[in-house]
Amino acid sequence: MNAVSESKQPSLDLESLTRLQRVARAQRGVLICVVATLAWPLFQPLFLIVLPFRIFFAYRLASASRIGYPPIWAAAMFIPFLDILMLLLLAQHSSRLIREAGFSVGLTGADLPAIEAALADASTASSTTCAE
């Protein structure tokens, strides 16, 4: 079975698919940051290495998924323990957005190739429609 279910083919416009692609890419970065943050007690300098990435991906995912004010989400990355909760909350929200669009979401995030394939199909359909 494909990542996109046969019975529920997503019929989204080009703008929505582009937004979903941005959400999926940022979600993958957030999930990597969650794993790195959980590994922090094992390797103390990892906190300083991962902090800029957490700020970047939290801001990017909040702006792509249009949840709240992105600088607030980025600022929350400086507060211990709240940072991991905020990252998980952002990941949960983005998973819900992607699932509602009809794409699968796994442990490592959304099925990005399926979203990109749907985006390519929508792009060619849009260019074909414009050419006629």
PyMOL commands that set and color helices and strands:
alter all, ss='L'
color gray80, all
select helices_A, chain A and resi 14-38+40-42+46-64+70-78+82-100+112-131
alter helices_A, ss='H'
color red, helices_A
select strands_A, chain A and resi 105-106+109-110
alter strands_A, ss='S'
color yellow, strands_A
deselect
rebuild
show_as cartoon
